[in-house]
Amino acid sequence: MNATSFRVDVSAGSVLFNQGDAPTSAFLLESGSIEVTTEQGQLSRRLGVLGPGDLLGEMAVLDDSPRTATARALSDCVLMPIDRKQFAERLDSADPVVRALLLSQIARYRSALAQLSGQADVPVAVPRSDAAEAALDKIRLESHLREALDKGELEVRLQPILDIARDRIAGFEALTRWTHPERGPVSPAEFIALAEETSLIVPVGDYVLDQVCGALQHLRERGDGEPLFVALNVSGRQLDDQTLLDRFLATLRAHGLSPAQLKIEITESLVLDYDQVAGIIARCHAAGLKVALDDFGTGYSNLGHLHRLEFDTLKMDQGFVRQMHEPRCLAIVRAVVAMADSLGCNIVAEGVETQVQLEALHALGCTYAQGYLIGKPLPLDEAVALAAESAMGNGKSFKQSANPPPSVA
């Protein structure tokens, strides 16, 4: 066998590796044919014959285990070595669920080979690393999420949004919550991300939309006639669905609601395909739906392209509000509010937790405020009651002073 750094030449009858050898590399067979056999005592059992384009020796490299078969050249062969590091880098960067499934299948294959070679009593276990355990836990959680969706166990809560100038609730943002029967509350960042990795995000999105429309019906019945809106976040995978808008409109019609009562929120980090997003906004506007750009200032939007996206609302990330006591951050907030006004957008300041922050935003001319000062995400009945009290002027007054605080002067 002759080898260079780029290829291995194996003459007919030569052994490339023997059963039980330590793994050094895998090989891509460029030309020739190789017989793969497993030894059972004095007997040899053929597992297969490989030809050009086939990969061999990769399993031992993937799980760093001794060779489970012998490879012998049936004709003169040319092979390309594939270093263990090449496999390791790709395996480490692979989806953890896919990696766990792959290693599990390799372990089962090795168990079958052990039986063929008369070593049925040799235990072959699936590798149990922390990453593998995390992947298996992820699979379990996905199954539980599907079950929770089927049983209607996902809860939609509504976080109030204040019209600052009018000092009354103007609408809500819909937020999904899930309480696992064993784990307790599951972070939305975890289960929403999990849903986005799979096709689950579509039925989850439809479920949340139906709950939101039901909430809007109750809000209309308990309100003073002035329609409130509910903002609903839409993921990147949902935006790729060509039927999304049609389903939204059909659900609104089924509940007897105006499209203007639903506001679609697109997270700024998703605004990379400007043509796609611009097209979605145009279709929403044609149907009467409003569109908001969420987490403005923290994503990847290019101001050179942002003017092409005719958002109705900019949602300013809470990080800016929390640091408004710093003059430079306050200057940025002032500039963002002014920019939104110039673009004909209203603006929602997220993360408002103190009266000082609210008064500063009022002084700057910010349209809406959202955060724990205004209210935490509420169950439907509490959100409806809050909206009714606010409409009648019986709710909490958030305005403490019409004068700007000294830090904004």
Secondary structure, DSSP 8 states (H G I E B T S, - for coil): -EE-SS-EEE-TT-EEE-TT----EEEEEEES-EEEEEEETTEEEEEEEE-TT-EESHHHHHHT---SSEEEESS-EEEEEEEHHHHHHHHHHS-HHHHHHHHHHHHHHHHHHHHHTT-TTS-------HHHHHHHHHHHHHHHHHHHHHTT--EEEEEEEEETTTTEEEEEEEEEEEEETTTEEE-HHHHHHHHHHSTTHHHHHHHHHHHHHHHHHHHHHHS-SS--EEEEEE-HHHHT-TTHHHHHHHHHHHTT--GGGEEEEEEGGGTT-HHHHHHHHHHHHHHT-EEEEEEETSS---HHHHTTS--SEEEE-HHHHHTTTSHHHHHHHHHHHHHHHHTT-EEEE----SHHHHHHHHHHT--EEESTTT---B-HHHHHHHHHHHHHT-S------SS--GGG-
